[in-house]
Amino acid sequence: MAGQDSDDEIVLSSSALDALKEFYAERDARQEQFAKLQAKAEEQHDLQQQKLSMEAFGEDWNESQFWYSDETANFLAKQLLLNATPDMTIGVVSAPSVFVALKNILNAASPEERKPKLILLEHDNRFAVFPEFSFYDFAQPTKLPAHLKSSCDRIICDPPFLSEDCQTKAAITVNWLFKPTAADDKKLIVCTGERMEPLVTWLYKSVGLRTTDYDPVHARGLSNEFYCYANSFESLGWKWREEK
């Protein structure tokens, strides 16, 4: 029998091709938006005056990135800013969507208004476009610029993984960042999975972390049930969940 060359080809349906085209178009649009943001930072243009968006930073699920919805990010940012004073520093650990919300709120305020300082600890180097950024790897919880130690009055932390190791090391970072003040003077929000509740409330028991009834929402949804934990500071946005 005469041989015949034949290449197996995968033929996509028209609907699959349309979905693939849409995916690449969205990816290219995000990359272009980020490139413009990066160019402004590199040219030392003032990023303080423009409204920022997480749309420029596409989620990378391999990095366990799941951005909050704008509503959730703004809500959490407002809790951190409530009664904040100019001498305070707010630390954002692995929650860049809240950082962007904080930046937008502070940028919208009067230029004459004195504002708290922000710091962002994040593994994704794209956020280095912001001067408040410091690279953060939870596996090395205190491998950070020395000046950040004992610098924060208020912190939000969203550990990237639902594992005991990640949660414990994130707690080490939080403790390293907090100023050595009384527990009542510290404001802490931790957003992580419901199944982490026994561990996180134990890890942060020194500051009185409790489970709130506020349910954080992610922009693209999340299969794991997610809780918001906080220590005992006043908030009109939540109540404490009934203890089990």
Solvent accessible surface area in square Angstrom, and as a share of the most:
residue,aa,sasa,rsa
1,M,241,1.08
2,A,93,0.72
3,G,79,0.76
4,Q,162,0.72
5,D,145,0.75
6,S,91,0.59
7,D,124,0.64
8,D,148,0.77
9,E,140,0.63
10,I,160,0.81
11,V,130,0.75
12,L,79,0.39
13,S,65,0.42
14,S,83,0.54
15,S,80,0.52
16,A,40,0.31
17,L,75,0.37
18,D,86,0.44
19,A,60,0.46
20,L,74,0.37
21,K,134,0.57
22,E,104,0.47
23,F,109,0.45
24,Y,92,0.35
25,A,60,0.46
26,E,78,0.35
27,R,90,0.33
28,D,68,0.35
29,A,59,0.46
30,R,51,0.19
31,Q,105,0.47
32,E,102,0.46
33,Q,76,0.34
34,F,31,0.13
35,A,54,0.42
36,K,121,0.51
37,L,17,0.09
38,Q,71,0.32
39,A,40,0.31
40,K,79,0.34
41,A,27,0.21
42,E,124,0.55
43,E,106,0.47
44,Q,164,0.73
45,H,101,0.45
46,D,84,0.43
47,L,10,0.05
48,Q,67,0.30
49,Q,135,0.60
50,Q,52,0.23
51,K,170,0.72
52,L,11,0.05
53,S,48,0.31
54,M,23,0.10
55,E,107,0.48
56,A,5,0.04
57,F,3,0.01
58,G,14,0.14
59,E,36,0.16
60,D,56,0.29
61,W,164,0.58
62,N,145,0.74
63,E,68,0.30
64,S,25,0.16
65,Q,10,0.04
66,F,67,0.28
67,W,21,0.07
68,Y,7,0.03
69,S,23,0.15
70,D,108,0.56
71,E,142,0.63
72,T,2,0.01
73,A,6,0.05
74,N,54,0.28
75,F,40,0.17
76,L,0,0.00
77,A,0,0.00
78,K,120,0.51
79,Q,17,0.07
80,L,0,0.00
81,L,29,0.14
82,L,76,0.38
83,N,123,0.63
84,A,25,0.19
85,T,55,0.32
86,P,53,0.33
87,D,112,0.58
88,M,42,0.19
89,T,14,0.08
90,I,0,0.00
91,G,0,0.00
92,V,0,0.00
93,V,1,0.00
94,S,22,0.14
95,A,3,0.02
96,P,4,0.03
97,S,5,0.03
98,V,0,0.00
99,F,0,0.00
100,V,6,0.04
101,A,6,0.05
102,L,0,0.00
103,K,6,0.03
104,N,24,0.12
105,I,51,0.26
106,L,23,0.12
107,N,31,0.16
108,A,91,0.71
109,A,26,0.20
110,S,53,0.34
111,P,116,0.73
112,E,146,0.66
113,E,97,0.44
114,R,184,0.67
115,K,65,0.28
116,P,14,0.09
117,K,116,0.49
118,L,9,0.04
119,I,7,0.04
120,L,0,0.00
121,L,0,0.00
122,E,12,0.05
123,H,78,0.35
124,D,19,0.10
125,N,95,0.49
126,R,68,0.25
127,F,0,0.00
128,A,58,0.45
129,V,17,0.10
130,F,3,0.01
131,P,110,0.69
132,E,41,0.18
133,F,32,0.13
134,S,17,0.11
135,F,92,0.38
136,Y,5,0.02
137,D,39,0.20
138,F,39,0.16
139,A,52,0.40
140,Q,84,0.37
141,P,21,0.13
142,T,59,0.34
143,K,145,0.62
144,L,23,0.11
145,P,52,0.33
146,A,90,0.69
147,H,131,0.59
148,L,6,0.03
149,K,117,0.50
150,S,46,0.30
151,S,24,0.16
152,C,0,0.00
153,D,23,0.12
154,R,20,0.07
155,I,0,0.00
156,I,0,0.00
157,C,0,0.00
158,D,18,0.10
159,P,6,0.04
160,P,38,0.24
161,F,88,0.36
162,L,37,0.19
163,S,46,0.30
164,E,121,0.54
165,D,74,0.39
166,C,0,0.00
167,Q,2,0.01
168,T,46,0.27
169,K,56,0.24
170,A,1,0.01
171,A,11,0.08
172,I,78,0.39
173,T,0,0.00
174,V,3,0.01
175,N,114,0.58
176,W,38,0.13
177,L,0,0.00
178,F,12,0.05
179,K,54,0.23
180,P,120,0.75
181,T,63,0.37
182,A,63,0.49
183,A,39,0.30
184,D,141,0.73
185,D,95,0.49
186,K,33,0.14
187,K,15,0.06
188,L,0,0.00
189,I,0,0.00
190,V,0,0.00
191,C,0,0.00
192,T,1,0.00
193,G,1,0.01
194,E,49,0.22
195,R,150,0.55
196,M,18,0.08
197,E,30,0.13
198,P,99,0.62
199,L,35,0.18
200,V,1,0.00
201,T,36,0.21
202,W,152,0.53
203,L,38,0.19
204,Y,12,0.05
205,K,133,0.56
206,S,93,0.60
207,V,19,0.11
208,G,33,0.32
209,L,9,0.04
210,R,92,0.34
211,T,13,0.07
212,T,0,0.00
213,D,63,0.33
214,Y,39,0.15
215,D,78,0.40
216,P,10,0.07
217,V,85,0.49
218,H,14,0.06
219,A,68,0.52
220,R,144,0.52
221,G,43,0.42
222,L,56,0.28
223,S,116,0.75
224,N,71,0.36
225,E,110,0.49
226,F,25,0.10
227,Y,16,0.06
228,C,0,0.00
229,Y,0,0.00
230,A,0,0.00
231,N,4,0.02
232,S,80,0.52
233,F,30,0.12
234,E,154,0.69
235,S,20,0.13
236,L,194,0.96
237,G,32,0.31
238,W,19,0.07
239,K,155,0.66
240,W,74,0.26
241,R,69,0.25
242,E,159,0.71
243,E,152,0.68
244,K,193,0.82
